[in-house]
Every structure is written in structure tokens, then in C-alpha cells.
Amino acid sequence: MSVSLERELRNLIKTGTYYLGAKQTLKAVLNGRAKLVIVAENTPPHYKKRLEYYARLSGVPIIEFKGTSVDLGLAAGKPFKVSMIAVIDEGSSRILELAE
């Protein structure tokens, strides 16, 4: 796979539309707005289970980020923890290709 998740994540942050955090991401999946969800490995199990359930019902792919919520926040260029990111519009990034 030649497309790097971290590089495409930075590109998404610059050019796309997204939601950060578990509550916003779950809402986006429930409302049918999310095209893809990126979730940190250490996301609390109750959030992860709800996300997996709703994503399966909605047909939204999930990518598990190999790292903690601190690492995901840093990869997204944010100075705080980010447990989930919902991709609404990928902008010029090719992040949706990673879900295939």
C-alpha cells in the first residue's frame, strides 16, 4: 500500500471536512454523513463497540490507527488527544483508498 495513513490524514486536515472526537464521530455515523472513521487503538471499549455497531449498520468503513489517541492527535496536527475522526469530505486526500 503506497498511500500512507499519516500523510493522507494531514492532507485531510488541510483540505477536507472532518469531525474530531467520539461523540461527534458517532453522531456523524448515525446521521449518515461519515464516509470513513479512523479510531485510535486505545479508544474506550464502550465507544468502540457502539462505533462498530453503528458503522456496520450504516456501511461505514473503520480504519484502526496503530497508536494511542495522543499519537492520532499528533498525526492530525492537534495538540490534544483524539480518539476518533469521522471523514465527511476527503478534500484532496486519498484517505478513502485506504479503506478499500
C-alpha positions, 0 to 999 in steps of 0.5 A: 500500500503506497498511500500512507495513513499519516500523510493522507490524514494531514492532507485531510486536515488541510483540505477536507471536512472532518469531525474530531472526537467520539461523540461527534464521530458517532453522531456523524455515523448515525446521521449518515454523513461519515464516509470513513472513521479512523479510531485510535487503538486505545479508544474506550471499549464502550465507544468502540463497540457502539462505533462498530455497531453503528458503522456496520449498520450504516456501511461505514468503513473503520480504519484502526490507527496503530497508536494511542489517541495522543499519537492520532492527535499528533498525526492530525496536527492537534495538540490534544488527544483524539480518539476518533475522526469521522471523514465527511469530505476527503478534500484532496486526500486519498484517505478513502483508498485506504479503506478499500 
